[in-house]
Structure formats: structure tokens, C-alpha cells
Amino acid sequence: MSACEMGDPKIARTDPGMRAKTYRGHLVELESEKTKSGGWYPRATIVINENRRIKKIPILGRRRMIFDSRSQADRYALELAKIWIDGRTWGTNGHG
């Protein structure tokens, strides 16, 4: 499912330097990293607040999946995070 089909998440900034979005009530911090070769490696963290405890779930792209820009890598990382959140919501990834 594409981002358009799932609905575009709203931007939720946690601090001035942090790029973050929300999806189905979950905060997704976008943290794509620049590689030595100048490409971008997709990375995100899902922040879950349950029972007054904060859990941080790292979402990592495959090492071979390198993008030309940070925004491309962030979009891919967000799609991976959405898949994890949907699996958790629907109980299909062992975390529901």
C-alpha cells in the first residue's frame, strides 16, 4: 500500500531538529543517516507510550537500500514504520 492509500500522516515536531510524523497515533521519528559515499540509509524510530512507559522501536532499512536524498530515505523508512504499526494494530507482527 502506498502512502497515498494509507493517508498522509501529519507532521509532529518533537524538537526543532527532529523530523517526525504521526501514523495511527504512533510517533515516528525520521532519522535517516548519510553514508560515507554520500547516499542516505533509511532509518526511523517508532515511539510508543503505553502505561506511562515509553518504548522505542528502531526501524532500519536494508543496508543495500541506499537513496540519493534524505527525503527519499525518510519516505522509505516511514513506509517501513507504517508496515510495522499496521502489523501491531492488526496483530500480524507478533506485537499486537
C-alpha positions as a Markdown table, in Angstrom:
| # | Residue | x | y | z |
|---|---|---|---|---|
| 1 | Met | 0.0 | 0.0 | 0.0 |
| 2 | Ser | 1.4 | 3.4 | -0.9 |
| 3 | Ala | 1.5 | 6.5 | 1.3 |
| 4 | Cys | -1.4 | 7.9 | -0.6 |
| 5 | Glu | -3.6 | 4.9 | 0.0 |
| 6 | Met | -2.8 | 4.8 | 3.7 |
| 7 | Gly | -3.3 | 8.6 | 4.2 |
| 8 | Asp | -0.7 | 11.2 | 4.6 |
| 9 | Pro | 0.5 | 11.4 | 8.3 |
| 10 | Lys | 0.6 | 14.8 | 10.0 |
| 11 | Ile | 3.9 | 16.4 | 10.9 |
| 12 | Ala | 4.5 | 16.4 | 14.7 |
| 13 | Arg | 7.8 | 18.1 | 15.6 |
| 14 | Thr | 9.3 | 16.9 | 18.9 |
| 15 | Asp | 12.2 | 19.4 | 18.8 |
| 16 | Pro | 13.4 | 21.9 | 16.2 |
| 17 | Gly | 16.0 | 19.5 | 14.7 |
| 18 | Met | 13.8 | 16.3 | 14.8 |
| 19 | Arg | 11.8 | 15.3 | 11.8 |
| 20 | Ala | 8.8 | 13.3 | 12.9 |
| 21 | Lys | 5.4 | 12.3 | 11.7 |
| 22 | Thr | 2.5 | 10.5 | 13.3 |
| 23 | Tyr | 0.7 | 7.5 | 11.9 |
| 24 | Arg | -2.3 | 5.9 | 13.5 |
| 25 | Gly | -1.5 | 7.6 | 16.8 |
| 26 | His | 2.2 | 6.5 | 16.8 |
| 27 | Leu | 5.0 | 8.9 | 16.7 |
| 28 | Val | 7.6 | 8.1 | 14.0 |
| 29 | Glu | 11.0 | 9.9 | 14.3 |
| 30 | Leu | 12.7 | 10.0 | 10.9 |
| 31 | Glu | 16.5 | 9.5 | 11.4 |
| 32 | Ser | 17.9 | 8.6 | 8.0 |
| 33 | Glu | 21.7 | 8.6 | 8.1 |
| 34 | Lys | 24.2 | 9.8 | 5.5 |
| 35 | Thr | 26.7 | 7.2 | 4.3 |
| 36 | Lys | 30.4 | 7.8 | 3.7 |
| 37 | Ser | 29.6 | 7.6 | -0.1 |
| 38 | Gly | 27.1 | 10.4 | 0.2 |
| 39 | Gly | 23.9 | 8.3 | -0.1 |
| 40 | Trp | 21.2 | 8.0 | 2.6 |
| 41 | Tyr | 20.4 | 4.9 | 4.6 |
| 42 | Pro | 16.7 | 4.8 | 5.7 |
| 43 | Arg | 16.2 | 4.7 | 9.5 |
| 44 | Ala | 13.3 | 5.6 | 11.8 |
| 45 | Thr | 12.2 | 5.1 | 15.4 |
| 46 | Ile | 8.6 | 4.4 | 16.5 |
| 47 | Val | 7.9 | 5.9 | 19.9 |
| 48 | Ile | 5.1 | 4.1 | 21.8 |
| 49 | Asn | 3.8 | 5.5 | 25.1 |
| 50 | Glu | 2.0 | 2.7 | 26.9 |
| 51 | Asn | 1.1 | 2.6 | 30.6 |
| 52 | Arg | 3.3 | 5.6 | 31.3 |
| 53 | Arg | 6.3 | 3.8 | 29.8 |
| 54 | Ile | 8.0 | 4.9 | 26.6 |
| 55 | Lys | 9.2 | 2.2 | 24.2 |
| 56 | Lys | 11.4 | 3.0 | 21.2 |
| 57 | Ile | 11.3 | 0.6 | 18.3 |
| 58 | Pro | 14.1 | 1.0 | 15.7 |
| 59 | Ile | 13.1 | 0.6 | 12.1 |
| 60 | Leu | 16.1 | 0.0 | 9.8 |
| 61 | Gly | 16.2 | -0.3 | 6.0 |
| 62 | Arg | 18.3 | -2.9 | 4.4 |
| 63 | Arg | 22.0 | -1.9 | 4.2 |
| 64 | Arg | 21.9 | -2.3 | 0.4 |
| 65 | Met | 19.0 | 0.1 | 0.1 |
| 66 | Ile | 20.7 | 3.5 | -0.3 |
| 67 | Phe | 18.9 | 6.6 | -1.5 |
| 68 | Asp | 20.2 | 9.7 | -3.2 |
| 69 | Ser | 18.5 | 12.1 | -0.8 |
| 70 | Arg | 17.5 | 12.2 | 2.8 |
| 71 | Ser | 13.8 | 12.9 | 1.9 |
| 72 | Gln | 13.7 | 9.7 | -0.2 |
| 73 | Ala | 15.3 | 7.6 | 2.6 |
| 74 | Asp | 12.9 | 9.1 | 5.1 |
| 75 | Arg | 9.9 | 8.3 | 2.9 |
| 76 | Tyr | 11.1 | 4.7 | 2.7 |
| 77 | Ala | 11.7 | 4.5 | 6.4 |
| 78 | Leu | 8.2 | 5.9 | 7.1 |
| 79 | Glu | 6.7 | 3.2 | 4.8 |
| 80 | Leu | 8.6 | 0.5 | 6.8 |
| 81 | Ala | 7.3 | 2.1 | 10.1 |
| 82 | Lys | 3.8 | 2.1 | 8.7 |
| 83 | Ile | 4.0 | -1.6 | 7.9 |
| 84 | Trp | 5.2 | -2.3 | 11.5 |
| 85 | Ile | 2.5 | -0.2 | 13.0 |
| 86 | Asp | -0.2 | -1.8 | 10.9 |
| 87 | Gly | 1.0 | -5.2 | 11.9 |
| 88 | Arg | 0.9 | -4.2 | 15.5 |
| 89 | Thr | -2.5 | -2.7 | 15.2 |
| 90 | Trp | -3.9 | -5.8 | 13.4 |
| 91 | Gly | -1.9 | -8.3 | 15.4 |
| 92 | Thr | 0.1 | -9.7 | 12.5 |
| 93 | Asn | 3.7 | -9.0 | 13.5 |
| 94 | Gly | 3.7 | -10.6 | 17.0 |
| 95 | His | 3.4 | -7.3 | 18.8 |
| 96 | Gly | -0.4 | -6.8 | 18.7 |
